[in-house]
Amino acid sequence: MENPSPAAALGRALWALLLATLGAAGLPRGGESVCSARAPAKYSITFTGKWSQTAFPKQYPMFRPPAQWSSLLGAAHSSDYSMWRKNQYVSNGLRDFAERGEAWALMKEIEAAGEALQSVHAVFSAPAVPSGTGQTSAELEVQRRHSLVSFVVRIVPSPDWFVGVDSLDLCDGDRWREQAALDLYPYDAGTDSGFTFSSPNFATIPQDTVTEITSSSPSHPANSFYYPRLKALPPIARVTLVRLRQSPRAFIPPAPVLPSRDNEIVDSASVPETPLDCEVSLWSSWGLCGGPCGRLGAKSRTRYVRVQPANNGSPCPELEEEAECVPDNCV
């Protein structure tokens, strides 16, 4: 057999390098493991709102509208698609959903990604929850090329706040996970600059990235989630996924029993009581000094309660203060 010429050997080497490069480009994002589970799997997904006045007493929305959750919108997809991601900019569709709960543009974006990249297998949704605490559920299907699940739920009312999951992988090598449970915390979509649940629409220009809202960030007393005494916010919601093994009509998903503390199912009796300290206004100006001539008089100033204390928070201080003075216009 003849030895290949140097040019032929170089051509083969370049071809091998090209194939290796194309193969690497086809791997899941971030070097994620490839799912090798054979048959598709069906799951029930249950969203549980934990937004209560006990856990989140500050500015808790009571009416027009009261605290509630939008419908849940999600997709089963591959690593080529991203519905949202922390520290990245949201799409126009997700902006509309986070600000106004309008899902049409986001649905069109998901559909376009599925047609162009074959990266979305299925879209799923669940009804809205008309209160801060409550549940809603849906069913979804995943397959080995589309084993990731993402979804969003809008916090109502809010400027552009939401909760959700970004690319949760339900595949573990050649097997599907039997169940998964995650605590959820609020995120800011970066498109509206409001601080409170009922803030008027005020666009963020230029648009910011998605950031997690914490007990100390944004660091502003007006922020509805600002609890400086807490190291971390309690979970505002929870999501549970359970694999379905029977006919969906006859199947009742069992309550997950998970050993990890992070995945505990917390019942209503153990809802945390978040302390809310009293907040008062600044002092008013001193009033006129009153009193008889030749003697010391008195003047006073006042302040008012801005936030009533709750759940054993610091009580309110005195709202009126007096001081001695010399009358200007004595009688």
Beta strands, then each sheet from edge to edge (+ up, - down):
strand 1: 41-50
strand 2: 68-77
strand 3: 120-126
strand 4: 133-142
strand 5: 148-156
strand 6: 161-169
strand 7: 171-172
strand 8: 175-176
strand 9: 179-184
strand 10: 187-188
strand 11: 211-212
strand 12: 237-244
strand 13: 279-280
strand 14: 297-302
strand 15: 305-307
strand 16: 320-325
sheet 1: 4+ 1- 12+ 9-
sheet 2: 3+ 2- 5+ 6- 10+ 11-
sheet 3: 7+ 8-
sheet 4: 13+ 15-
sheet 5: 14+ 16-
end
